[in-house]
Amino acid sequence: MNGVIYARYSSDNQREESIEGQIRECMEFAEKQDINILGTYIDRALSAKTDNRPDFQRMIKDSTKGLFDVAIVWRLDRFARNRYDSAHYKMILRKNGVKVVSARESIAEDSTGILLESVLEGYAEFFSAELSEKVRRGMKENALKCKSNGCSIPMGYVVDSERHFQIDPVAAPIVQEVFNQYAEGATMKEIADGLNAKGIRSSRGGPISLNIISHMLKNRRYLGEYRYGDIVTPGGMPVIISEELFERAQERMKQNKKAPARHKAEDDYLLTTKLYCGKCGAFMVGESGTSHTAKIYRYYKCTNTKQRKTCDKKAVQKDWIENFVVSRIMQELMHDDELERLIDALLNLQSKESRELPLLERQLAETENGIRNLLDAIQQGLLTESTKERLRELEETKSKLQTSILQEKIRHPLLTREQISFFIYRFRDSDITKREQRQRLIDSFVNAIYLYDDKVVITLNYTEGAKTISLRDIEGSDLLKEATPKNVSIRSVEAFF
């Protein structure tokens, strides 16, 4: 009988040793019951009140493959502390031929065992709910007394022995400096860079980020407001920032929110690391510029043109080239024969990813062939001590190889053709007006783009061959409505696939 072990602990207060202890006792139980363990599924610091546990869900999914017969848990509350989830997932496992057993709780197979299992599950749910109620009740009492509930402490405060917030004489002046600098015109980035240059760290010991500065400037606790959930107590904490300074900072944040962004986001350039200069082979990178009318222009420019002045390749408008590439990908995705070849290639590649599995399967076939030959010899009367010993060795080898194959299949699950087809054909439904979906198309299908003055060469990740497209063939399309930059001379466009 083959089995797996599921182990879990619910919070950071429990240590890694609790997992090791669960697995050790489950292994001892499996050995006594002659259960062959194929692998373990472990969820760390995750509650069993929810089924949103990665390895738990992976175990349920793997049960459909028929690789194991038993799922061993240390106690039933490791599996679930919710009766509905427990019954639901046990039913799924049962349909897949898998039984959940407890290493520490002896449960009979008859009606009494069913009742006991139900009692244990109900007690686990009751214990979890009662514990949660007590914790929430205690936290609410703390909040009503303006005490810390163990959450992260804002920079500028410390917690005393009575769990009340007090001003940190070292960090509070830093908070005041942040508010003053921002209210007087400094940017969040300038403030963060200045603090990091001084070696100042966050309350968690990390560098000061823009998010930390932003959260600090919005935090009303610095006005003395204690906040926990829906409990707000004015004057429940020491004041670090005056009302007047806090409001000045809020007003500036509102103004900056309405203002257009002044910096270039590198990840807005979808073809970064994909687009090459056709003349010199260097990368073409994103650039932006502002006209005398304050209109921002974005384009791609050869790095040798930009930095070394060794190439005379002209820049190309960002929107034009990106729209062109995305439209060509979408056209290629409409060819069923190309996608079917891609699916075949992915299936073939997937089978090659695991080097161990083909070797193990070949060894198993050779072992089974050896067993058949020995059985033929025995049937012909050639039974000796050496024959029996060799047969015993081959049977042990076969058992070990079968276990190794099952373990390898769990570690490297193979997708079916239907699953791969579903994923690939979904690209046809991409919304190319959304940046993240345009980026996904480019990352998935484009290997490289070479931009010349008179053509574009696009190499895809999955196909060979060539196809030429003249600029005349796309006349009147949305591509031409995106005005090509005047400093780019493009007479015709050829895309080779």
C-alpha positions as CSV (number, residue, x, y, z in Angstrom):
1,M,0.0,0.0,0.0
2,N,1.3,3.4,-1.0
3,G,0.8,6.5,1.1
4,V,1.7,10.2,1.6
5,I,2.0,12.3,4.8
6,Y,0.3,15.7,5.3
7,A,1.8,17.9,8.0
8,R,0.8,21.4,9.1
9,Y,1.3,23.9,11.8
10,S,-0.9,27.0,12.2
11,S,1.3,30.0,13.3
12,D,4.7,31.4,13.5
13,N,4.6,30.7,17.3
14,Q,5.0,27.0,16.5
15,R,8.4,25.9,15.4
16,E,9.8,23.9,12.5
17,E,10.4,21.1,15.0
18,S,6.6,20.5,15.2
19,I,6.6,19.6,11.6
20,E,9.6,17.2,12.0
21,G,7.8,15.6,15.0
22,Q,4.6,15.1,13.0
23,I,6.5,13.5,10.1
24,R,8.5,11.3,12.4
25,E,5.5,9.9,14.1
26,C,3.6,9.5,10.8
27,M,6.6,7.6,9.4
28,E,6.7,5.3,12.5
29,F,2.9,4.7,12.0
30,A,3.4,3.9,8.3
31,E,6.2,1.4,9.1
32,K,4.0,-0.4,11.6
33,Q,1.1,-0.6,9.1
34,D,3.4,-1.6,6.2
35,I,2.6,1.6,4.2
36,N,5.1,2.7,1.6
37,I,5.5,6.5,1.9
38,L,6.0,8.2,-1.5
39,G,6.3,11.8,-0.2
40,T,5.2,14.5,2.1
41,Y,3.0,17.6,1.8
42,I,3.7,20.4,4.3
43,D,2.0,23.7,5.0
44,R,3.8,26.0,7.3
45,A,2.1,28.7,9.5
46,L,-1.3,28.1,7.8
47,S,-4.6,27.6,9.7
48,A,-6.7,24.5,9.0
49,K,-9.9,26.6,9.4
50,T,-9.4,27.4,5.7
51,D,-8.7,25.2,2.7
52,N,-6.5,27.8,1.2
53,R,-3.3,25.8,1.8
54,P,-1.0,25.2,-1.2
55,D,0.3,21.8,-0.3
56,F,-3.0,20.6,1.0
57,Q,-4.6,21.5,-2.4
58,R,-1.7,19.9,-4.2
59,M,-2.3,16.7,-2.2
60,I,-6.0,16.7,-3.2
61,K,-5.1,17.3,-6.8
62,D,-2.4,14.5,-6.8
63,S,-4.9,12.1,-5.4
64,T,-6.7,12.0,-8.8
65,K,-3.6,10.4,-10.4
66,G,-4.1,7.1,-8.4
67,L,-0.5,7.2,-7.1
68,F,-1.3,6.6,-3.4
69,D,-4.0,4.9,-1.3
70,V,-3.6,6.6,2.1
71,A,-3.0,10.1,3.4
72,I,-1.6,10.0,6.9
73,V,-1.9,13.0,9.3
74,W,-0.5,13.3,12.8
75,R,-4.0,14.2,14.2
76,L,-7.2,14.8,12.4
77,D,-7.1,18.5,13.3
78,R,-4.0,18.8,11.0
79,F,-6.3,17.8,8.1
80,A,-9.0,20.3,8.8
81,R,-10.7,22.2,11.7
82,N,-13.9,22.8,9.8
83,R,-16.4,20.0,9.6
84,Y,-17.6,21.1,6.1
85,D,-14.1,21.2,4.7
86,S,-13.2,17.9,6.4
87,A,-16.2,16.1,5.0
88,H,-15.9,17.7,1.6
89,Y,-12.2,16.8,1.0
90,K,-12.5,13.4,2.6
91,M,-15.3,12.6,0.1
92,I,-13.0,13.8,-2.8
93,L,-10.2,11.6,-1.5
94,R,-12.5,8.7,-1.0
95,K,-13.7,9.0,-4.7
96,N,-10.1,8.9,-5.7
97,G,-9.5,5.8,-3.7
98,V,-7.6,7.5,-0.9
99,K,-8.3,7.2,2.8
100,V,-7.3,9.7,5.5
101,V,-5.9,8.1,8.7
102,S,-4.6,9.5,11.9
103,A,-1.3,8.4,13.3
104,R,-2.1,9.3,16.9
105,E,-5.9,8.6,17.1
106,S,-7.0,5.0,16.9
107,I,-10.3,4.9,15.0
108,A,-12.3,1.8,14.3
109,E,-13.6,0.9,10.9
110,D,-17.2,0.2,12.1
111,S,-20.1,2.6,12.9
112,T,-18.4,3.4,16.3
113,G,-15.3,4.6,14.5
114,I,-17.3,6.9,12.2
115,L,-19.0,8.4,15.3
116,L,-15.6,8.9,17.0
117,E,-14.1,10.5,13.9
118,S,-17.1,12.9,13.8
119,V,-16.6,13.7,17.5
120,L,-12.9,14.4,17.0
121,E,-13.5,16.6,14.0
122,G,-16.3,18.5,15.8
123,Y,-14.1,19.0,18.9
124,A,-11.3,20.3,16.7
125,E,-13.7,22.8,15.1
126,F,-15.1,23.8,18.5
127,F,-11.6,24.3,19.9
128,S,-10.5,26.4,17.0
129,A,-13.6,28.6,17.1
130,E,-13.4,29.0,20.9
131,L,-9.7,29.9,20.7
132,S,-10.4,32.4,18.0
133,E,-13.2,34.0,20.1
134,K,-10.9,34.3,23.1
135,V,-8.1,35.8,21.0
136,R,-10.5,38.4,19.5
137,R,-12.0,39.2,22.9
138,G,-8.6,39.8,24.3
139,M,-7.5,42.0,21.4
140,K,-10.6,44.1,21.7
141,E,-10.0,44.6,25.4
142,N,-6.4,45.7,24.6
143,A,-7.7,48.1,22.0
144,L,-10.2,49.7,24.3
145,K,-7.3,50.3,26.7
146,C,-5.2,51.7,23.8
147,K,-2.6,48.8,24.2
148,S,-0.5,47.2,21.5
149,N,-1.9,44.0,20.0
150,G,1.4,42.8,18.6
151,C,1.0,44.5,15.2
152,S,4.0,46.3,13.6
153,I,4.9,49.4,15.6
154,P,5.0,52.6,13.6
155,M,8.4,54.3,13.4
156,G,8.7,56.9,16.2
157,Y,7.0,54.7,18.9
158,V,8.1,52.0,21.3
159,V,5.9,49.8,23.5
160,D,6.4,49.8,27.3
161,S,6.1,46.8,29.7
162,E,2.3,47.6,30.0
163,R,2.0,47.4,26.2
164,H,1.2,51.1,25.9
165,F,2.7,53.2,23.1
166,Q,5.4,55.7,24.1
167,I,7.5,58.1,22.0
168,D,10.9,56.7,20.8
169,P,13.3,59.6,21.5
170,V,15.6,58.4,18.7
171,A,13.1,57.7,15.9
172,A,10.4,60.4,16.6
173,P,12.7,63.3,15.3
174,I,13.1,61.3,12.1
175,V,9.3,61.2,11.6
176,Q,9.1,64.9,12.2
177,E,11.9,65.5,9.7
178,V,10.0,63.4,7.1
179,F,6.8,65.5,7.5
180,N,8.7,68.8,7.5
181,Q,10.7,67.9,4.3
182,Y,7.7,66.7,2.4
183,A,5.5,69.7,3.4
184,E,8.4,72.0,2.3
185,G,8.6,70.5,-1.2
186,A,10.9,67.5,-1.1
187,T,9.7,64.4,-3.0
188,M,9.2,61.0,-1.3
189,K,12.1,59.6,-3.3
190,E,14.4,62.3,-2.2
191,I,13.4,61.8,1.5
192,A,13.8,58.0,1.2
193,D,17.2,58.3,-0.5
194,G,18.3,60.8,2.2
195,L,17.3,58.5,5.1
196,N,19.0,55.5,3.5
197,A,22.2,57.5,2.9
198,K,22.3,58.2,6.6
199,G,21.9,54.5,7.4
200,I,18.5,54.8,8.9
201,R,16.4,51.6,8.8
202,S,12.7,50.9,9.1
203,S,11.1,49.4,12.2
204,R,11.7,46.0,10.7
205,G,15.3,46.6,10.0
206,G,15.0,47.1,6.2
207,P,15.8,50.1,4.0
208,I,13.4,53.0,3.8
209,S,11.1,52.5,0.7
210,L,8.7,54.9,-1.0
211,N,5.8,52.8,0.4
212,I,7.1,53.3,3.9
213,I,7.3,57.1,3.4
214,S,3.8,57.2,1.8
215,H,2.3,55.1,4.6
216,M,4.1,57.3,7.2
217,L,2.7,60.5,5.8
218,K,-0.9,59.1,5.9
219,N,-0.7,57.6,9.4
220,R,-3.0,59.4,11.7
221,R,-1.5,57.7,14.7
222,Y,1.2,60.5,14.7
223,L,-1.7,62.9,15.6
224,G,-2.3,60.8,18.7
225,E,-5.2,58.6,17.3
226,Y,-5.1,55.0,18.5
227,R,-6.5,52.8,15.8
228,Y,-7.3,49.1,15.8
229,G,-10.0,47.7,13.4
230,D,-13.1,49.8,13.9
231,I,-11.9,51.2,17.3
232,V,-10.6,54.7,17.1
233,T,-9.5,56.6,20.2
234,P,-8.4,60.2,19.8
235,G,-5.6,61.0,22.3
236,G,-4.9,57.3,22.9
237,M,-1.3,57.7,21.8
238,P,1.4,60.3,22.3
239,V,1.4,63.1,19.7
240,I,4.4,63.3,17.4
241,I,3.1,65.5,14.5
242,S,1.0,68.6,14.9
243,E,-2.4,68.9,13.3
244,E,-1.2,71.8,11.1
245,L,1.9,70.0,9.8
246,F,-0.1,66.8,9.1
247,E,-2.7,68.7,7.1
248,R,0.0,70.5,5.0
249,A,1.4,67.1,4.1
250,Q,-2.0,65.8,3.2
251,E,-2.7,68.8,1.0
252,R,0.6,68.3,-0.9
253,M,-0.2,64.6,-1.4
254,K,-3.5,65.5,-3.0
255,Q,-1.9,68.0,-5.3
256,N,0.8,65.4,-6.4
257,K,-1.9,62.8,-7.0
258,K,-3.6,65.0,-9.5
259,A,-0.3,66.0,-11.2
260,P,0.9,63.9,-14.2
261,A,3.8,61.6,-13.5
262,R,7.2,63.2,-14.1
263,H,9.3,60.0,-14.4
264,K,9.6,57.3,-17.0
265,A,8.4,53.9,-16.0
266,E,10.9,51.4,-17.6
267,D,8.4,48.6,-17.6
268,D,6.0,50.6,-19.8
269,Y,8.4,49.8,-22.7
270,L,7.1,46.3,-23.6
271,L,9.9,45.4,-26.0
272,T,12.8,46.0,-23.6
273,T,15.5,43.3,-24.1
274,K,13.6,42.0,-27.2
275,L,14.2,44.9,-29.6
276,Y,17.5,45.1,-31.5
277,C,19.0,47.6,-33.9
278,G,19.1,46.0,-37.4
279,K,22.2,48.0,-38.3
280,C,24.6,47.2,-35.4
281,G,22.8,44.5,-33.4
282,A,22.7,46.6,-30.1
283,F,19.7,46.8,-27.9
284,M,17.1,49.5,-28.6
285,V,15.9,51.0,-25.3
286,G,13.0,53.2,-24.2
287,E,13.5,57.0,-24.3
288,S,11.1,59.9,-23.7
289,G,11.2,63.6,-24.5
290,T,9.0,66.6,-24.1
291,S,8.1,69.1,-26.8
292,H,7.7,72.9,-26.4
293,T,4.0,72.3,-26.0
294,A,4.7,70.0,-23.0
295,K,3.6,66.9,-24.9
296,I,5.6,63.7,-24.0
297,Y,6.9,61.6,-26.8
298,R,8.1,58.0,-26.2
299,Y,10.3,56.0,-28.6
300,Y,12.9,53.3,-28.8
301,K,16.5,54.3,-29.6
302,C,19.7,52.2,-30.4
303,T,22.1,52.3,-27.4
304,N,25.0,52.8,-29.8
305,T,23.3,55.8,-31.2
306,K,22.4,57.2,-27.8
307,Q,25.7,56.5,-25.9
308,R,28.6,56.0,-28.4
309,K,27.3,57.8,-31.5
310,T,28.6,54.9,-33.5
311,C,25.3,54.0,-35.2
312,D,23.0,56.2,-37.3
313,K,19.9,54.1,-36.7
314,K,16.9,56.4,-36.3
315,A,14.5,56.0,-33.4
316,V,11.0,54.5,-33.8
317,Q,7.8,55.5,-32.1
318,K,7.0,53.3,-29.1
319,D,3.3,52.9,-29.7
320,W,3.8,52.1,-33.4
321,I,6.3,49.3,-33.1
322,E,4.6,47.8,-30.1
323,N,1.2,47.8,-31.8
324,F,2.7,46.3,-34.9
325,V,4.4,43.4,-33.0
326,V,1.3,42.6,-30.9
327,S,-1.0,42.6,-34.0
328,R,1.4,40.2,-35.8
329,I,1.3,37.8,-32.8
330,M,-2.5,37.9,-32.7
331,Q,-2.6,37.1,-36.4
332,E,-0.2,34.2,-36.0
333,L,-2.4,32.8,-33.1
334,M,-5.3,32.5,-35.5
335,H,-3.5,29.6,-37.4
336,D,-4.7,26.3,-35.8
337,D,-2.0,24.3,-37.5
338,E,0.8,26.5,-36.0
339,L,-0.7,26.2,-32.5
340,E,-1.1,22.4,-32.8
341,R,2.6,22.2,-33.7
342,L,3.4,24.3,-30.7
343,I,1.3,22.0,-28.4
344,D,3.1,19.0,-29.8
345,A,6.5,20.7,-29.1
346,L,5.5,21.5,-25.6
347,L,4.3,17.9,-24.9
348,N,7.6,16.6,-26.3
349,L,9.6,19.1,-24.2
350,Q,7.7,18.3,-21.1
351,S,8.5,14.6,-21.4
352,K,12.2,15.5,-21.7
353,E,12.3,17.7,-18.6
354,S,12.5,14.8,-16.2
355,R,15.7,12.9,-17.0
356,E,15.1,10.5,-14.2
357,L,11.7,9.2,-15.2
358,P,12.7,7.7,-18.6
359,L,15.7,6.1,-17.0
360,L,13.6,4.6,-14.1
361,E,11.0,3.3,-16.5
362,R,13.6,1.7,-18.7
363,Q,15.2,0.0,-15.6
364,L,11.7,-1.2,-14.5
365,A,11.1,-2.7,-18.0
366,E,14.4,-4.5,-17.8
367,T,13.7,-5.7,-14.3
368,E,10.3,-7.0,-15.3
369,N,11.8,-8.8,-18.3
370,G,14.3,-10.4,-16.0
371,I,11.5,-11.6,-13.7
372,R,9.6,-13.1,-16.7
373,N,12.7,-15.0,-17.8
374,L,13.3,-16.4,-14.4
375,L,9.7,-17.5,-14.1
376,D,10.0,-19.2,-17.5
377,A,13.1,-21.0,-16.2
378,I,11.3,-22.1,-13.0
379,Q,8.4,-23.5,-15.1
380,Q,10.9,-25.5,-17.0
381,G,12.1,-27.1,-13.8
382,L,15.3,-25.0,-13.3
383,L,14.5,-24.1,-9.6
384,T,17.7,-23.7,-7.5
385,E,18.6,-21.6,-4.4
386,S,20.4,-19.2,-6.7
387,T,17.3,-18.8,-8.9
388,K,15.1,-18.1,-5.9
389,E,17.6,-15.6,-4.5
390,R,17.9,-13.8,-7.8
391,L,14.1,-13.7,-8.2
392,R,13.8,-12.2,-4.7
393,E,16.4,-9.5,-5.6
394,L,14.6,-8.6,-8.8
395,E,11.2,-8.4,-7.0
396,E,12.8,-6.0,-4.4
397,T,14.3,-3.9,-7.2
398,K,11.0,-3.8,-9.0
399,S,9.2,-2.5,-5.9
400,K,11.9,0.2,-5.3
401,L,11.7,1.3,-8.9
402,Q,7.9,1.5,-8.8
403,T,8.1,3.7,-5.7
404,S,10.8,5.9,-7.3
405,I,8.7,6.3,-10.5
406,L,5.6,7.4,-8.4
407,Q,7.7,9.8,-6.4
408,E,9.2,11.3,-9.6
409,K,5.6,11.7,-11.1
410,I,4.6,13.6,-7.9
411,R,7.6,15.9,-8.1
412,H,7.2,16.5,-11.8
413,P,3.5,16.3,-12.7
414,L,2.9,16.2,-16.5
415,L,0.2,18.3,-18.1
416,T,-2.2,16.6,-20.5
417,R,-2.6,17.7,-24.1
418,E,-6.1,19.1,-23.2
419,Q,-4.6,21.2,-20.4
420,I,-1.9,22.6,-22.6
421,S,-4.3,23.3,-25.5
422,F,-6.7,25.1,-23.1
423,F,-3.8,27.3,-21.9
424,I,-2.4,28.1,-25.5
425,Y,-5.8,28.8,-27.1
426,R,-6.7,31.2,-24.4
427,F,-4.1,33.6,-25.8
428,R,-6.6,34.2,-28.6
429,D,-8.9,35.9,-26.1
430,S,-6.2,38.4,-25.0
431,D,-7.4,41.9,-24.5
432,I,-4.6,43.8,-26.3
433,T,-5.8,47.1,-24.8
434,K,-4.5,46.0,-21.4
435,R,-0.8,46.4,-20.8
436,E,-0.3,43.2,-18.8
437,Q,-1.9,41.1,-21.5
438,R,0.2,42.7,-24.3
439,Q,3.3,42.1,-22.2
440,R,2.3,38.4,-21.7
441,L,1.9,37.9,-25.4
442,I,5.3,39.4,-26.2
443,D,7.1,37.5,-23.4
444,S,5.5,34.2,-24.4
445,F,5.9,34.2,-28.2
446,V,8.6,36.7,-29.2
447,N,12.2,35.7,-29.2
448,A,13.8,38.8,-30.8
449,I,12.9,41.8,-33.0
450,Y,15.5,43.4,-35.4
451,L,14.5,46.8,-36.6
452,Y,16.0,48.2,-39.9
453,D,15.1,51.4,-41.7
454,D,13.1,49.4,-44.3
455,K,12.0,46.3,-42.5
456,V,11.3,44.5,-39.2
457,V,12.5,41.0,-38.6
458,I,10.6,39.1,-35.9
459,T,11.7,35.7,-34.7
460,L,9.1,33.8,-32.7
461,N,9.8,31.2,-30.0
462,Y,8.0,28.3,-31.7
463,T,8.1,28.4,-35.5
464,E,10.4,28.7,-38.5
465,G,10.0,29.9,-42.0
466,A,9.6,33.4,-43.5
467,K,6.7,35.7,-44.4
468,T,7.0,39.1,-45.9
469,I,4.6,41.9,-45.2
470,S,4.7,45.2,-47.1
471,L,3.6,48.4,-45.5
472,R,1.1,48.7,-48.3
473,D,-0.6,45.5,-47.0
474,I,-1.5,47.2,-43.7
475,E,-2.5,50.5,-45.2
476,G,-5.6,51.9,-43.5
477,S,-5.1,49.8,-40.4
478,D,-4.8,51.1,-36.9
479,L,-1.1,50.8,-37.2
480,L,-0.9,53.6,-39.7
481,K,-3.2,55.8,-37.6
482,E,-0.4,55.8,-35.0
483,A,1.7,58.5,-36.7
484,T,5.2,57.2,-37.3
485,P,7.9,59.6,-35.9
486,K,9.1,62.1,-38.5
487,N,12.7,61.2,-37.8
488,V,12.1,57.6,-38.7
489,S,12.3,56.7,-42.3
490,I,10.3,53.5,-42.9
491,R,9.6,52.8,-46.6
492,S,8.3,49.2,-46.2
493,V,7.9,46.7,-43.4
494,E,8.8,43.0,-43.7
495,A,8.1,40.6,-40.9
496,F,9.8,37.2,-41.1
497,F,8.3,34.4,-39.0
